[in-house]
Amino acid sequence: MALPYSKKLLELFLNPKNVGEIPDADAKATEGSPACGDMVQLFLKVDPKTKRIEDIKFKSYGCASNIATASIVTELAKGKTIEEAKNITWKNAEEELGGLPPTKIHCAVLAVDALHTAIENYEHQHGLLKEKVPTTPETITKRLKHVIDPRKGIDVIRAKTVKEILVRDGVAIIQLDMARGEEFAGHLEQEIKERISPLWDITSVEVKFTNG
Amino acid sequence: MKVYLDNASTTRVDQRVLDAMLHVFTQNYALPTSEFIHTPGQVVKDLVEGSRKKIAEFIGAEANEIVFTSGGTESINLALKGIALEHSARGKHIITSTVEARPVLDSLKFLEKLGFQVEYIPVNREGFVEIEKLQEAVRKDTIIVSIQTVNDEVGTIQPLKEVIKAIRERNQETFIHTDATYALGWLPFNVKELEVDLASFTAHKIHGPKGIGALFVKSGTKLTKLIDGGYAEFGMRGGTPNVPGIVGFAKALEIISWNEIERVKELRNYLYEKIKVEIPDSVLMGPADFSKRHPANLNISFKYVEGESVVLYMDMKEISVISGSACFSRGLEPSYVIMAMGHSHEEAHGSIRFSLSKFNTEEEITYTVDVLKNVIRTLRELSPLGGN
């Protein structure tokens, strides 16, 4: 058969490893969105002493490459320390899979991004940051560039869905150009909170809508 | 069990069509270039003209209104570009809908580059063109309106009679073209009743060969020839005629059985009923009223899963379907048809098109749903969006 996928990729697509959720995860991260047709969610369990990734699980909404790359990234990361896991690149994932069609490289990028974000979230939440840089609206903007507005299919910063960002005494306030009750409002609120609340100095996140 | 459910893309050639074509390749291979040609040429000329007549009769046209082309794509190119280039003195305004097939949209893009102005009429959630908006858009300088007869992705059959009436109320002169490539041989289609000026057809969606199509050009309609090289096809298309294709095309129409199409329709209905009962969170794309839907088409969006994975999984079980997912397309964009109908990205990504033919059996459909049910359940177990 002339499918553009390697044998390994098809194998993992049919029998992905490390599928599921970790209910008491030490950190989690979501990359992509249903609007893009690609989404990966990663859960980490880290040994507090050795900082080794004891368990890692994923869920995926997406094409075969998405499922297979997420699976391979969890296999690559499992058992590694978080410092070691930070060095895993999409290239590693691609090589392990025996290659990816060029149009599917972004799947590997997405899975690796999810791993890196989960580790970053872990560091924020467990006092492991080397430099404790205070969160600014810019830091938040950077993180929000990964949140997709499902109505527009692009991120909430580019889509100008986010009108204003304020940070005051550990409280992040994100004003959206969208009314509460609008389709996807609840979904976006939840996603924004998940993105911002792991930041080490943020104690609460408020998402505001045009109607309060 | 191999199950081919991608018949809206192309169909298997019927054995009777192939048999009719084979002797043309080996026995009747001369060229019917002129009236005064040698005897072998005369024989072939009779074959071609006999086929032309059969095809014309099938759609209620005269034989001299049928121009053979290399397929639906060329017919559409010839209709749109041919009319626009020939009649640009009348105006440069063209109207179409947002859910037309690529050959229409791409031909019009080409004309836009030449300075023509194209207006795209929206459709509703079931894919029906908004007739009031279409009527408002028609102007004095509108030279051609192109609206498809049926959409191959979601099966919507446009109310062409009403569409044409609405256009004519505003402008008697404008040319009307319909892309009937997925209608011919599937739905009753009569150019006289419809009062269209141009209609594009292809043979390979009705168990005929690939590489042959036809354009109905209403008698007296002038258009600019796109393929130069001789006076063939009433001076509208140069080149050596594809005689085996022409003979096969006529044969494919000759053997159309409306009873058989009724049986395909029942199989399609069975497929839908079974999916509805066995797979929760399946959303129908296209008309809910099946009398306004192509008899062989079903398009379902399965929530929480992405179409390419479904297609690949099904393919591994030897079932061929396609998806409107972005991953499935070369441009990584979800189906523009489903998006134009006002559905979400997610619904487009999760959409699966099933298109049947007379060669499908009930057993195949039962098998398909059995496999599909497991595929969707497996992928939903993986999905962070839920569904379990």
Chai-1 contact restraints between the chains, C-beta under 6 A:
chainA,res_idxA,chainB,res_idxB,connection_type,confidence,min_distance_angstrom,max_distance_angstrom,comment,restraint_id
A,V19,B,L382,contact,1.0,0.0,6.0,A-B,restraint_1
A,P34,B,E346,contact,1.0,0.0,6.0,A-B,restraint_2
A,P34,B,L385,contact,1.0,0.0,6.0,A-B,restraint_3
A,A35,B,H345,contact,1.0,0.0,6.0,A-B,restraint_4
A,G37,B,E306,contact,1.0,0.0,6.0,A-B,restraint_5
A,G37,B,S325,contact,1.0,0.0,6.0,A-B,restraint_6
A,G37,B,A326,contact,1.0,0.0,6.0,A-B,restraint_7
A,G37,B,C327,contact,1.0,0.0,6.0,A-B,restraint_8
A,G37,B,H349,contact,1.0,0.0,6.0,A-B,restraint_9
A,Q41,B,P384,contact,1.0,0.0,6.0,A-B,restraint_10
A,K59,B,P384,contact,1.0,0.0,6.0,A-B,restraint_11
A,S60,B,L382,contact,1.0,0.0,6.0,A-B,restraint_12
A,Y61,B,E306,contact,1.0,0.0,6.0,A-B,restraint_13
A,Y61,B,S383,contact,1.0,0.0,6.0,A-B,restraint_14
A,Y61,B,P384,contact,1.0,0.0,6.0,A-B,restraint_15
A,Y61,B,L385,contact,1.0,0.0,6.0,A-B,restraint_16
A,G62,B,E306,contact,1.0,0.0,6.0,A-B,restraint_17
A,C63,B,E306,contact,1.0,0.0,6.0,A-B,restraint_18
A,C63,B,E308,contact,1.0,0.0,6.0,A-B,restraint_19
A,C63,B,S309,contact,1.0,0.0,6.0,A-B,restraint_20
A,C63,B,C327,contact,1.0,0.0,6.0,A-B,restraint_21
A,A64,B,S309,contact,1.0,0.0,6.0,A-B,restraint_22
A,A64,B,L312,contact,1.0,0.0,6.0,A-B,restraint_23
A,G153,B,H345,contact,1.0,0.0,6.0,A-B,restraint_24
